[in-house]
Amino acid sequence: MKKMKKYILMGIAITSLLSSCDLDLYPYNVIESSQSFKTVSDAKNWANRLHSDLRGRVYGHYILSPDIQADQLNATSDYGNNYGSVHRWTDLTSDNYQIRDNWQGYYSALINVNTAIEGFATISPANANEEKELKEYVGMAHLVRAYYYFLLNARYANAYNESTASSDLSVPLVLTPDINALPARNTVKEVYEQILSDLDVARTNLATKAGAANASTLNIDVVTALEARVKLYMKDWAGAKTAAETLINSNKYVLYNTAADVKKMWHEDAPNEVIFAPFVSINELPNTQGGTYLGWNNGSRHYVPYYLPSQWVIDMFDDNDFRKDAYFLTSDSVLLSGSYHTLTMVNKYPGNPRLRAANAATNYAHSPKIFRIAETILIAAEASYHANNPDAARNHLNKLREARGLPALANTVTGNSLLNEIKNERFRELAFEGYRFDDLKRWGEGFTRRDPQNVNVIQRGNDFDTKTVSANHSKFTWGIPDRDVTANPNIVQNKDW
């Protein structure tokens, strides 16, 4: 994908810039929004922008914040308070920059999405090919809108509960580009209904845009992948199972089944399992998170990680598990508390050599794997279990386990034991991808941090290595950023923020 160079979208919207001498003139490098929807070529540029926006709103703090807030990691002695309040919980406020920046990032992208949807409706295609192309761009816009609202709801609203969804507050649904609007918060039910409505539009408009492994353009398979994820969170077990199995049975996305290939998927962005990953290049880089987990100092040749995986996390991976060598790095060159230690670090994002200059130090950049078939298989397993089909659940789970070097579960594994195996496999496969916090929240489970690798190199205390959080803790649901509450009197703040 090429960068959209024709339009400059600045701040929260495109505004009409008027010359004091001639109201019909604009600065040479700015185009007024009503003039930017004339042709299908214009629509293509907007679609490129939506893809670019999406690339900038995954990875980085978008997945680091929830992962560090959960139970997988210990803050090191040299963490420098990076993500400190998120990790501690007790001093986490709604003006925390991670909470604020997640909200701002999604809503600023939604302004472009809504502007595009509104503008696409004014374009008249010249022929059948242009009509098909424009239809696809409309589908892409509705798909990314569904994606952003799904994430906003996951962070800033209670987990879906059918009995309370019509009264639980979610986020404001803003569906038109009105910068003067002061919307109130919609309910969880209303937001999910909008997500499903947008997915319906996307499914219709992208029906002929086939998916393929490692696609960098939104397509029908991405619609299905998001539908499966959304319906899992809604506890629509039948719907999640059907959507997930549609992708699984397409046989387009093949699980890697050797240690070398699993490692290549993460360290070199090998493509086979990926349903969708936005375009990246050495000139168009994504957000990164490897520095938080590795902190490589290229000059002195040592590591200074801000966070280390707890020992129980490492122990969740059998030595025969192909993921263990891909996800973790053990080194005796970890410099913490003024001395060197042998420690195991998160190494899921060491940096793809293709995305940096030759011989340059790592920049930790990777192609963001927003949807993978492994997650889809896990959705099928969990949904099948809750849909009272344990054989299907076990079969899906075993497909993933065997591909990762683990033995298949016996048919005697049933009931809660099977559910726990599904949860454990989800933990292993999706570790450090931003899912853990959401999973604990939707499962209604609290946690206690435990088993650090080395107590001498981490932050100690009730807010760190022994932190206990109850399942009903109010800060499983993030607070609405202070400035939005202050600026919009119609916004009701979440409990205890």
C-alpha positions in Angstrom: 0.0 0.0 0.0 1.2 3.5 -0.8 0.8 6.4 1.5 -2.0 8.7 0.7 -0.3 11.9 -0.4 -3.2 13.7 -2.0 -4.9 14.8 1.2 -3.7 16.2 4.5 -5.9 15.2 7.4 -4.9 17.1 10.4 -6.1 17.3 14.0 -9.6 15.9 14.5 -11.1 16.7 11.1 -10.6 18.3 7.7 -11.8 21.9 8.0 -12.6 24.5 5.3 -9.6 26.8 5.1 -10.7 30.2 3.7 -8.5 32.8 2.1 -9.1 36.4 3.3 -9.0 37.6 -0.3 -11.0 34.9 -2.1 -13.3 32.5 -0.4 -12.9 30.0 -3.3 -9.2 29.6 -2.8 -7.4 27.0 -0.6 -3.8 26.7 0.4 -1.9 24.8 -2.4 -1.3 21.7 -0.2 -4.8 21.4 1.5 -8.1 20.3 0.0 -11.5 21.0 1.6 -13.3 17.8 2.5 -16.2 18.3 0.2 -13.7 18.4 -2.7 -12.0 15.1 -1.7 -14.9 12.8 -2.8 -15.2 13.3 -6.5 -13.9 10.1 -8.0 -13.3 6.4 -7.2 -9.7 7.3 -7.3 -10.4 9.7 -4.4 -12.1 6.8 -2.5 -9.1 4.6 -3.0 -6.9 7.3 -1.4 -9.3 7.4 1.6 -9.2 3.6 1.9 -5.4 3.7 1.9 -5.7 6.3 4.7 -8.0 4.0 6.7 -5.5 1.1 6.4 -2.7 3.4 7.5 -4.7 4.6 10.5 -5.3 1.0 11.4 -1.6 0.1 11.3 -0.9 3.0 13.7 -3.5 1.8 16.2 -2.3 -1.7 16.9 0.7 -3.0 18.8 2.7 -0.6 20.9 0.8 0.8 23.9 -2.4 -0.6 22.5 -1.4 -4.1 23.6 1.3 -3.3 26.1 -1.1 -1.5 28.5 -3.5 -4.3 29.0 -0.8 -7.0 29.1 1.2 -5.1 31.7 -1.9 -4.5 33.7 -2.6 -8.2 33.9 -0.7 -11.1 35.6 2.0 -12.2 33.2 4.8 -9.8 34.0 7.0 -8.3 36.7 8.3 -4.8 36.7 12.1 -4.8 36.9 14.2 -2.8 39.3 15.2 -0.6 36.3 11.7 -0.2 34.8 11.8 3.6 35.2 8.1 3.7 36.0 7.2 2.9 32.4 3.6 1.8 32.5 3.9 2.0 36.3 0.4 3.1 37.2 -1.1 0.6 34.8 0.9 -2.1 36.4 0.1 -1.0 40.0 -3.6 -0.3 39.6 -3.9 1.6 42.9 -2.8 5.0 41.4 -4.3 4.4 37.9 -6.4 7.4 37.0 -8.4 8.3 33.9 -5.9 10.9 32.9 -3.2 8.3 32.6 -1.6 8.7 29.2 -2.1 5.1 28.1 -5.8 5.2 28.9 -6.1 8.6 27.3 -4.1 7.7 24.2 -6.0 4.5 23.5 -9.3 6.4 23.6 -7.9 9.3 21.5 -6.3 7.0 19.0 -9.5 5.1 18.3 -11.8 8.1 18.2 -9.5 10.2 16.0 -9.4 7.2 13.5 -13.2 7.0 13.7 -13.5 10.6 12.4 -11.7 9.6 9.3 -13.9 6.5 9.0 -17.1 8.5 9.3 -15.9 11.1 6.9 -15.1 8.4 4.4 -18.5 6.6 4.8 -20.3 9.9 4.3 -18.1 11.0 1.4 -18.2 7.6 -0.4 -22.0 8.0 -0.7 -21.6 11.1 -2.9 -19.3 9.5 -5.5 -20.8 8.4 -8.8 -18.8 5.5 -10.3 -18.1 5.7 -14.1 -18.6 2.1 -14.9 -19.2 -1.4 -13.4 -15.6 -1.9 -12.4 -15.6 1.4 -10.5 -18.9 0.5 -8.9 -17.4 -2.7 -7.6 -14.3 -1.0 -6.3 -16.2 1.7 -4.5 -18.5 -0.9 -2.9 -15.4 -2.6 -1.5 -14.1 0.7 0.0 -17.5 1.2 1.7 -17.2 -2.3 3.1 -13.7 -1.6 4.4 -14.8 1.6 6.2 -17.6 -0.2 8.0 -15.3 -3.1 8.9 -12.7 -0.8 10.6 -15.5 1.1 12.3 -16.7 -2.2 13.8 -13.2 -3.0 14.9 -12.6 0.3 16.7 -15.9 0.1 18.5 -15.2 -3.4 19.5 -11.9 -2.4 21.1 -13.4 0.7 22.7 -16.1 -1.4 24.3 -13.6 -4.0 25.5 -11.5 -1.3 27.3 -14.1 1.2 28.5 -17.2 -0.8 29.2 -18.2 -3.9 31.3 -17.8 -7.3 29.7 -20.9 -8.3 27.8 -23.6 -9.7 30.0 -26.9 -10.4 28.2 -28.9 -9.6 31.3 -27.4 -6.1 31.9 -26.2 -5.2 28.4 -29.2 -2.9 27.8 -28.3 -0.8 30.9 -24.5 -1.1 31.2 -22.8 2.0 29.8 -20.4 1.7 26.9 -18.9 4.4 24.8 -20.5 7.1 22.7 -21.5 5.9 19.2 -20.3 8.7 16.9 -21.4 7.8 13.3 -21.1 11.1 11.6 -18.1 13.5 11.4 -19.6 16.2 13.7 -16.8 17.9 15.7 -19.3 19.9 17.7 -21.4 17.0 18.9 -21.5 16.2 22.7 -22.8 12.6 22.6 -23.8 10.6 25.7 -22.6 7.1 26.2 -24.5 4.4 24.5 -25.2 1.0 26.2 -23.2 -2.1 25.7 -26.1 -3.6 23.8 -26.3 -0.6 21.5 -22.6 -0.6 20.7 -22.6 -4.3 19.9 -25.7 -3.9 17.7 -23.8 -1.2 15.8 -20.7 -3.5 15.5 -22.9 -6.3 14.1 -24.6 -3.8 11.8 -21.3 -2.6 10.4 -20.2 -6.2 10.0 -23.3 -6.9 8.0 -22.5 -4.0 5.6 -18.9 -5.0 5.4 -19.9 -8.6 4.6 -22.2 -7.6 1.8 -19.7 -5.1 0.3 -16.7 -7.3 0.6 -18.3 -10.5 -0.5 -16.3 -10.8 -3.7 -13.0 -9.6 -2.2 -11.4 -13.0 -1.2 -9.0 -13.4 1.6 -5.5 -14.9 1.4 -2.7 -15.6 3.7 -1.0 -12.5 5.1 -3.4 -10.2 3.3 -2.6 -6.5 3.8 -5.9 -5.3 2.5 -9.2 -5.7 4.3 -11.3 -8.5 2.8 -14.2 -10.9 3.5 -12.1 -13.2 5.6 -11.2 -10.3 7.9 -15.0 -9.7 8.3 -15.5 -13.3 9.4 -12.5 -13.3 11.7 -13.8 -10.1 13.5 -17.3 -11.6 13.6 -15.9 -14.7 15.4 -14.1 -12.6 17.9 -17.0 -10.3 18.6 -19.5 -13.1 19.0 -17.1 -14.9 21.4 -17.0 -11.8 23.6 -20.8 -11.6 23.3 -21.1 -15.3 24.4 -23.0 -16.0 21.2 -21.4 -19.5 21.1 -23.2 -20.8 18.0 -22.4 -17.6 16.1 -18.8 -17.6 17.1 -18.4 -21.3 16.3 -20.0 -20.9 12.8 -17.8 -17.9 11.9 -14.6 -19.5 13.2 -15.2 -22.8 11.5 -15.9 -21.0 8.2 -12.3 -19.7 8.2 -10.9 -23.0 9.5 -12.6 -25.1 6.8 -11.5 -22.8 4.0 -8.0 -24.3 4.4 -6.4 -21.0 3.3 -4.5 -20.6 6.5 -2.1 -23.3 7.5 -0.7 -23.8 11.0 3.1 -24.0 11.2 4.1 -27.3 12.8 7.9 -27.0 13.4 9.9 -25.0 16.0 11.8 -23.3 13.1 8.6 -22.2 11.3 6.9 -21.0 14.5 10.0 -18.9 15.2 10.0 -17.5 11.7 6.4 -16.5 12.0 7.3 -14.3 15.0 10.8 -13.2 14.3 10.7 -12.9 10.5 6.9 -12.4 9.9 6.5 -15.7 8.0 3.0 -15.4 6.5 1.0 -18.7 6.3 -1.1 -18.4 9.5 -1.9 -14.7 9.2 -5.4 -13.7 8.1 -4.7 -9.9 8.1 -1.6 -7.8 8.8 -1.5 -4.1 7.6 1.2 -3.2 5.2 4.6 -2.3 6.7 7.9 -1.4 5.2 11.2 0.0 6.2 9.7 3.4 5.4 6.2 2.8 6.9 6.9 1.2 10.3 4.3 0.1 12.9 4.2 0.6 16.6 6.6 -1.6 18.5 6.8 -3.3 22.0 10.1 -5.2 21.9 12.0 -2.5 23.7 9.8 -2.8 26.8 10.5 -6.5 26.9 14.2 -6.6 25.8 15.8 -3.2 26.1 18.8 -4.1 24.0 21.8 -1.7 24.4 23.7 -2.1 21.2 26.7 -0.2 22.4 27.4 -2.1 25.6 25.8 -5.3 24.3 23.4 -6.1 27.1 19.7 -6.1 27.9 17.8 -3.8 30.2 14.1 -5.0 30.1 11.4 -3.0 31.8 9.3 -6.1 32.4 10.1 -9.8 32.8 7.7 -12.8 32.4 6.9 -14.4 35.7 8.4 -17.9 36.2 4.9 -19.5 36.2 4.4 -18.0 32.7 7.6 -19.6 31.4 6.6 -22.9 33.1 3.3 -22.9 31.2 5.4 -23.9 28.1 6.6 -27.4 27.9 10.2 -27.9 26.6 8.7 -29.6 23.6 6.4 -26.7 22.9 7.6 -25.1 19.6 6.5 -21.7 20.9 8.9 -21.6 23.8 12.0 -20.8 21.8 10.0 -18.3 19.8 8.5 -16.4 22.7 11.4 -16.3 25.2 15.1 -15.6 25.2 17.3 -16.6 28.1 20.6 -14.6 28.4 23.3 -14.0 30.9 23.7 -10.4 29.6 20.7 -8.9 31.4 21.9 -5.9 33.4 19.6 -5.0 36.3 20.2 -3.6 39.8 23.8 -2.8 38.8 24.9 -6.3 37.9 24.5 -9.0 35.3 22.0 -11.8 35.6 20.8 -14.8 33.7 17.2 -14.2 33.1 14.4 -15.1 30.6 12.8 -12.3 28.6 9.9 -12.0 26.3 11.2 -12.3 22.8 8.1 -12.5 20.7 9.0 -9.2 19.0 12.8 -9.0 18.5 12.4 -7.1 15.3 12.2 -8.3 11.7 15.6 -7.7 10.0 13.7 -6.8 6.8 12.3 -3.7 8.5 15.6 -2.1 9.4 18.8 -1.1 7.6 21.5 -3.7 7.0 23.7 -4.1 10.1 21.6 -1.6 12.1 20.5 -2.4 15.7 17.0 -3.8 16.0 14.1 -1.4 16.0 11.7 -4.1 17.2 9.4 -3.6 14.2 7.1 -6.4 13.0 4.2 -6.8 10.7 1.2 -6.5 13.1 -0.7 -9.8 13.1 -4.2 -8.5 13.8 -5.9 -11.8 12.9 -4.4 -15.3 12.9 -5.9 -18.7 12.2 -4.6 -19.9 15.6 -6.8 -17.4 17.4 -9.7 -18.5 15.2 -9.2 -22.1 16.2 -9.2 -21.2 19.8 -12.4 -19.3 19.3 -13.9 -22.4 17.7 -12.7 -24.6 20.6 -14.1 -22.3 23.3 -17.4 -21.7 21.5 -17.8 -25.4 20.8 -17.3 -26.2 24.5 -20.0 -23.7 25.6 -22.3 -24.9 22.8 -22.3 -28.3 24.4 -20.1 -29.9 21.7 -17.0 -31.1 23.7 -15.9 -33.4 20.9 -15.6 -30.5 18.4 -13.9 -28.4 21.1 -11.3 -31.0 21.8 -10.7 -31.6 18.1 -10.1 -27.9 17.5 -7.8 -27.7 20.5 -5.9 -30.8 19.5 -5.3 -29.4 16.0 -3.5 -26.4 17.5 -1.7 -28.4 20.2 -0.3 -31.0 17.8 0.9 -28.2 15.4 2.8 -26.7 18.3 4.5 -29.9 19.3 2.1 -31.0 22.2 0.3 -34.3 22.5 -3.4 -34.4 21.7 -5.8 -34.5 24.7 -7.5 -37.8 25.3 -11.2 -38.2 24.9 -11.5 -38.5 28.6 -10.6 -34.8 29.1 -14.1 -33.4 29.5 -16.0 -30.8 31.6 -14.1 -28.3 33.6 -10.8 -30.0 32.8 -11.4 -29.4 29.0 -12.4 -25.8 29.6 -9.3 -25.2 31.6 -7.2 -26.8 28.8 -8.8 -24.4 26.4 -8.1 -21.4 28.6 -4.5 -22.6 29.1 -3.9 -23.1 25.4 -5.3 -19.6 24.7 -2.9 -18.2 27.3 0.0 -19.9 25.7 -0.8 -19.2 22.0 -1.8 -15.6 22.5 0.7 -14.6 25.2 1.9 -11.0 25.0 -0.5 -10.1 22.2 -2.9 -8.0 24.3 -5.5 -10.7 25.0 -4.9 -11.7 28.6 -6.5 -8.8 30.3 -9.7 -9.0 28.2 -9.8 -12.8 28.7 -9.7 -12.5 32.5 -12.4 -9.8 32.3 -14.8 -11.7 30.1 -14.2 -14.9 32.0 -14.9 -13.1 35.3 -11.6 -14.1 36.8 -9.3 -12.1 39.1 -5.6 -12.9 39.6 -2.7 -12.8 41.9 0.8 -12.1 40.5 3.2 -14.8 41.7 6.5 -16.6 41.1 8.9 -14.0 39.8 12.1 -15.3 38.3 14.4 -13.5 40.7 13.1 -11.3 43.5 16.4 -9.3 43.5 15.8 -7.7 40.1 12.1 -6.7 40.3 9.9 -4.3 42.1 8.5 -5.9 45.3 5.3 -5.3 47.2 1.5 -5.5 47.2 1.2 -3.4 44.0 3.8 -5.5 42.2 4.9 -9.1 42.5 2.1 -10.1 45.0 -0.7 -7.9 43.5 -4.1 -9.5 44.0 -7.0 -8.2 41.9 -10.6 -9.5 42.4 -12.7 -10.5 39.4 -15.1 -7.5 40.1 -12.4 -4.9 40.5 -13.7 -1.7 38.9 -10.5 -1.0 37.0 -10.9 -4.0 34.8 -13.0 -1.3 33.0 -11.0 1.7 32.1 -12.1 5.3 33.0 -13.2 7.8 30.4 -10.4 10.3 29.9 -10.8 13.3 32.2 -10.6 15.9 29.4 -13.5 14.2 27.6 -15.6 14.1 30.8 -14.8 17.8 31.4 -15.5 18.9 27.9 -18.7 16.9 27.4 -21.2 17.2 30.2 -23.2 14.3 28.7 -20.4 11.8 29.5 -21.0 9.8 32.7 -17.7 8.5 34.2 -17.1 4.8 35.1 -17.3 3.7 38.7 -14.3 4.5 41.0 -12.6 6.7 38.4 
